[in-house]
């Protein structure tokens, strides 16, 4: 049986790994649905933050990456010729953009489509990946307002189908692009369930807390806000920071805060964790600290749960009701006192209590990984889009 062909445009792809959640969302989709659809990828020829291209991989021609065809774009990434060549040679049944605002990998192809230089007969899916959330829109707000206005005037997204991962994101799409916007809600897919890698767990010492931040270091992930909250904590806390330093100025502001932390709080940068090491790394800590301004999913949150690592996150993610399940805490960003109380409560736990929370976190993560309805909804979304070709 002929598999429908989905050509995905994504900011970064394998062999890179520093871009975090969007890459994992795409890889998990391929993992679950690779037998149902033929996926192709158009992406940059280097990893996030890297100045040099991947070694041994040619640009402007199809390359094989774990059984998936990948077309790597070299600088300048926005040239029409290579983008059109990738689409023309792949002959997709649908185009799937894994960002709404990536200039080279979304905006330029959509402009080419409006100009008739890419066939308008090919259906288009656009996944905003949290880019319309209040937290995301609060960063460089004037620039985004101008762009969204221009996009509406030009009709850039006029006949696309939006892929929202939750009802809140669907509401955000409608608020920007109108109540008649065509959209489908299909949650992000988890990776296939595997061993949790919890062999690094250490006994929990009452009064002490080993926290981990594992994400991109940028304003959206709000490491600076987490450090501000730690300044008012009385327990002994050790925070290890893992992630790409995406914004040098932002990282400098975080370092300035680290220098001002009281003696009972330590924070240390530990570098970038490769994907296969994320769950084993998380399993060595008492809790994940991620007071993000917004997540449409939060793969690292799910991975922390699978690792048996309770989470302390903001209420701007799909993961709610954590305390009721004894899996962690989701707290309002405008209530730093609640974040401090959660940290103090985690620090006060002895080993038996923390072991119970760890087991509850792991059980929640495993339930999500086993939810086959998630796969069915994504399969239906792609089949419907490709069927319009």
C-alpha positions, 0 to 999 in steps of 0.5 A: 500500500502506498504510504502518504508522503509528509514533508516536514520543515523543522529548524533543526534535525539529526544528527543535532540534539540541542534544540530540545522539544520540537526535535523530540516531538518530530522524532517521536511522531516518526517512531510511532507512525513511520510505517503509516507515512513516509516522512521527509525532512527539510532542515538547517545543516547544523545544530542549534548554536553551532557555527559549522555544518555537520561533518560528512553531510551534503547540503542541497541533496537528499541524505539518509538519516536513520532511514529518513530522507533529509534535505539539509539547507546551507546558509543562507537558508531562505533561498527559494531554489533549494526549498523548491527543489526539495519539495519538487523532488520529494513530491509530498502529499502534505507540507508540515511546518514545525514552527509558525515563525521560523523565517527560513523554514516556515515564512519563506516557503509560505510566501513562495506558496502565496506567490505560486512558486510552490503549488497551492494544491499541496495541503499545509499543516502548521504547528506553532509549538507554543509560539502563540502562548502569552509567555512567548508573545511577551518576548519581543512583543512589538516585533511579533505584533507587526509580523502577525498583522502583516501575515494577516494582511498578506493571507500567509496562513489563510488556507493552512490547517493549524496543529494545536497540541491542546485546547488552550493552544487552539484558543490562542490560534483562534484569537490571532487568526479568527474563529474560522481558522481550520485546526485540529487538536492532537497532543504531542507524542511521547517516546515509546516506553523504555526502561526509566533509567533510575539506577542513579537515585540516591537516598533523600536527605531531609533538609537538603534538595538536589534540583536540576534545570534541564532545558535551553537557557533562554528567557522562555525557560525562565531560569532567571526567575527560578534563581530569583525564587531560590534566593529566598529559600532557607533549606540547603539546595544544590541546583545543577543547570544543564542546557545550551546557552542560547542567549549569551546576554540572558546567561550573563544575567543568570550568572550575576544572580548565581553570584548573589545566591546565599550560602545555603544555595549553590548553582552550577552549570553542567553543560549539555545532555545528549538525548539518550542520557536525559532520563538517566541524568534526571534520575539522579536528582530529587526534583526538576525545576522548570518555571517556564513561561509556557510549554505546549508539551514539555518533553523534559517534564515527561522524561523527568516523570519517567525517571521518577524525578518529581517536578516543580513547574509553572502552571503554563504547561499541560501538566496539571494536578501534580501535587494531588498525584504526589508527582510534583507541583505546578505553581502560578508564575505570579506567586513566587511564594508558592514556588518557595513553599514547594521547594521547602516541602521537597527539601523537608522530605525524608527518603521513604516519602520521597521514594513514594513521590518518585514512584507516583511520578514514574507511574504518571509518566508511564500512563501517558506513554501507554495512551494509544489514543494520542497516536491515533489522533496524530495518525488521523490528523496526518491522514486527513491532511494528506488526503486533501492532496 
